[in-house]
Amino acid sequence: MPKLPAKLSKLLEEVSLTENQAAWDCHGTAVVKHKALEKIAVSKNIVFDAPQIIASDVTQKACVVCVTGHMETATEWSMGEAAPYNNKNNYPYAMAEKRAKDRVILKLVGLHGDVYSEDEADDFNLTQTLKELDPDMRRAIEKWRKGFLYCTIKIELDEAIEQWRRWVEKHKPVSDLTQYVENVIDTKLMELSE
């Protein structure tokens, strides 16, 4: 893990998260998990206006939203985009919102450009990492990711997660790829807990 900016380390400490719980390394750049940024937003009393949908096409699974957030006297806004070319999950509206909110949070706390949110990092790192894998490992990772997308009940997901953990322990794939699958797991856990 690269050394985190002091400001981020302090914010994580304020929300009782360790660096390992809240961030990961993407080829030398720190990437902060969405759930950590959400906790930071709550602790800093960041409030968001309702998102503005700029573009929307349900059949194409594409969405662009503008999110505005406020912290004390500061206001920031950002776009979030999700479409088949930059989003692999089945929830483009939720992903667009997450991307926009994460960027706004990073702007408001003064970290935009110093670190990335996990939803941004997915785009610029994953394609290259997958290309560098041997074909068998690439197929295995895709099989795991797709398998989690099809879990429909919590007990099924819990069993799949347990099997995934054992597989990771045995095969030890690079951390970028485990994070790729873990992001799908996090999204599916949220979906099944609603």
C-alpha positions as CSV (number, residue, x, y, z in Angstrom):
1,M,0.0,0.0,0.0
2,P,1.4,3.4,-0.9
3,K,1.6,5.9,1.9
4,L,-1.7,7.6,2.3
5,P,-2.0,11.4,2.4
6,A,-1.9,12.6,6.0
7,K,-5.3,14.2,5.5
8,L,-6.9,10.9,4.5
9,S,-5.2,9.0,7.3
10,K,-6.7,11.5,9.8
11,L,-10.2,11.2,8.3
12,L,-10.0,7.4,8.4
13,E,-9.0,7.6,12.1
14,E,-11.9,9.8,12.8
15,V,-14.3,7.2,11.4
16,S,-12.5,4.3,13.1
17,L,-11.2,2.6,10.0
18,T,-7.7,1.3,9.3
19,E,-5.9,1.9,6.1
20,N,-6.3,-1.8,5.2
21,Q,-10.1,-1.7,5.8
22,A,-10.6,1.5,3.8
23,A,-8.1,1.6,1.0
24,W,-6.1,-0.5,-1.5
25,D,-3.3,0.0,-3.9
26,C,-3.8,0.4,-7.6
27,H,-0.3,0.3,-9.1
28,G,1.0,2.8,-6.6
29,T,-2.1,5.0,-6.2
30,A,-4.2,4.8,-3.1
31,V,-7.9,3.9,-3.8
32,V,-10.5,4.5,-1.1
33,K,-13.5,2.2,-0.8
34,H,-17.0,3.7,-1.3
35,K,-18.2,2.6,2.2
36,A,-15.2,4.5,3.8
37,L,-16.1,7.6,1.8
38,E,-19.7,7.3,2.9
39,K,-18.6,7.2,6.6
40,I,-16.4,10.2,6.1
41,A,-19.3,12.1,4.5
42,V,-21.5,11.3,7.6
43,S,-18.7,12.3,10.0
44,K,-18.2,15.6,8.2
45,N,-21.9,16.3,7.9
46,I,-21.8,16.4,4.1
47,V,-25.3,16.6,2.7
48,F,-26.3,16.0,-0.9
49,D,-29.0,17.6,-3.1
50,A,-31.1,15.1,-5.1
51,P,-29.1,14.0,-8.1
52,Q,-29.9,15.5,-11.5
53,I,-30.2,12.9,-14.2
54,I,-28.4,14.3,-17.2
55,A,-28.8,11.3,-19.5
56,S,-30.6,8.0,-19.1
57,D,-31.2,4.9,-21.2
58,V,-32.5,1.9,-19.3
59,T,-32.3,-0.4,-22.3
60,Q,-28.7,0.5,-22.9
61,K,-27.9,0.4,-19.1
62,A,-26.5,3.9,-19.3
63,C,-26.8,6.8,-16.9
64,V,-25.2,10.1,-16.3
65,V,-26.0,12.1,-13.1
66,C,-24.8,15.3,-11.6
67,V,-24.5,15.3,-7.8
68,T,-24.1,18.4,-5.6
69,G,-22.9,18.2,-2.0
70,H,-22.4,20.7,0.8
71,M,-20.0,20.8,3.8
72,E,-20.3,23.8,6.0
73,T,-20.0,26.7,3.6
74,A,-18.4,24.7,0.7
75,T,-20.3,23.4,-2.2
76,E,-19.0,21.0,-4.9
77,W,-20.6,19.1,-7.7
78,S,-19.5,16.3,-10.0
79,M,-20.7,14.0,-12.7
80,G,-21.1,10.2,-12.4
81,E,-21.3,8.1,-15.5
82,A,-22.1,4.4,-15.9
83,A,-22.5,2.7,-19.3
84,P,-21.5,-0.7,-20.7
85,Y,-18.0,0.6,-21.7
86,N,-17.1,1.6,-18.1
87,N,-19.4,-0.5,-15.9
88,K,-19.7,-4.2,-15.5
89,N,-22.5,-4.5,-13.0
90,N,-26.2,-4.5,-13.6
91,Y,-26.9,-1.3,-11.6
92,P,-25.9,1.6,-13.8
93,Y,-28.0,4.2,-11.9
94,A,-26.5,3.2,-8.5
95,M,-23.0,3.1,-10.0
96,A,-23.4,6.6,-11.6
97,E,-24.6,8.0,-8.2
98,K,-21.8,6.3,-6.3
99,R,-19.1,7.7,-8.7
100,A,-20.5,11.2,-8.5
101,K,-21.0,11.2,-4.7
102,D,-17.5,9.8,-4.1
103,R,-15.9,12.5,-6.3
104,V,-17.9,15.2,-4.5
105,I,-16.8,13.8,-1.1
106,L,-13.2,13.8,-2.2
107,K,-13.5,17.4,-3.4
108,L,-15.2,18.6,-0.2
109,V,-12.5,17.1,2.0
110,G,-9.7,18.3,-0.2
111,L,-8.5,15.0,-1.5
112,H,-9.7,15.0,-5.1
113,G,-6.7,14.2,-7.4
114,D,-4.6,12.8,-4.5
115,V,-6.5,9.5,-4.2
116,Y,-9.2,7.8,-6.2
117,S,-12.5,6.2,-5.2
118,E,-12.8,2.5,-5.9
119,D,-15.5,3.1,-8.5
120,E,-13.1,5.3,-10.5
121,A,-10.2,2.9,-10.1
122,D,-12.1,0.0,-11.6
123,D,-12.1,1.6,-15.0
124,F,-8.5,2.5,-15.4
125,N,-6.8,-0.5,-13.8
126,L,-8.9,-3.6,-14.5
127,T,-8.6,-3.9,-18.2
128,Q,-4.8,-3.9,-18.1
129,T,-4.6,-6.3,-15.2
130,L,-6.9,-8.8,-16.9
131,K,-4.9,-8.6,-20.1
132,E,-1.7,-9.5,-18.2
133,L,-3.2,-12.7,-16.7
134,D,-2.8,-16.1,-18.1
135,P,-6.1,-17.2,-19.8
136,D,-7.1,-19.7,-17.1
137,M,-6.8,-17.2,-14.3
138,R,-8.7,-14.6,-16.3
139,R,-11.6,-17.1,-17.0
140,A,-11.6,-18.1,-13.3
141,I,-11.9,-14.4,-12.1
142,E,-14.7,-13.7,-14.6
143,K,-16.5,-16.9,-13.5
144,W,-16.3,-15.8,-9.8
145,R,-17.5,-12.3,-10.6
146,K,-20.4,-13.5,-12.7
147,G,-21.3,-16.1,-10.2
148,F,-21.8,-13.5,-7.5
149,L,-24.0,-11.4,-9.8
150,Y,-26.5,-14.3,-10.0
151,C,-26.8,-14.9,-6.2
152,T,-30.4,-14.2,-5.3
153,I,-30.7,-14.9,-1.6
154,K,-28.4,-14.1,1.3
155,I,-27.6,-17.6,2.3
156,E,-26.6,-18.4,-1.3
157,L,-24.3,-15.4,-1.3
158,D,-22.8,-16.2,2.1
159,E,-21.9,-19.7,0.9
160,A,-20.4,-18.3,-2.3
161,I,-18.3,-15.8,-0.3
162,E,-16.9,-18.6,1.8
163,Q,-15.9,-20.6,-1.3
164,W,-14.4,-17.4,-2.8
165,R,-12.3,-16.8,0.3
166,R,-10.9,-20.4,0.2
167,W,-10.2,-20.0,-3.6
168,V,-8.3,-16.7,-3.0
169,E,-6.3,-18.3,-0.2
170,K,-5.3,-21.2,-2.4
171,H,-4.6,-19.3,-5.7
172,K,-3.5,-15.9,-4.3
173,P,-4.5,-13.7,-7.3
174,V,-3.3,-10.1,-7.5
175,S,-5.1,-7.7,-5.2
176,D,-6.6,-5.7,-8.1
177,L,-8.5,-8.7,-9.2
178,T,-9.7,-9.7,-5.8
179,Q,-10.9,-6.1,-5.3
180,Y,-12.7,-6.4,-8.7
181,V,-14.7,-9.4,-7.3
182,E,-15.0,-7.9,-3.8
183,N,-16.7,-4.8,-5.3
184,V,-19.4,-7.1,-6.9
185,I,-19.8,-8.9,-3.5
186,D,-20.3,-5.5,-1.7
187,T,-22.9,-4.4,-4.3
188,K,-24.7,-7.7,-4.0
189,L,-24.6,-7.6,-0.2
190,M,-26.3,-4.2,-0.3
191,E,-28.9,-5.3,-2.8
192,L,-29.8,-8.4,-0.7
193,S,-30.0,-6.5,2.5
194,E,-32.5,-3.9,1.2
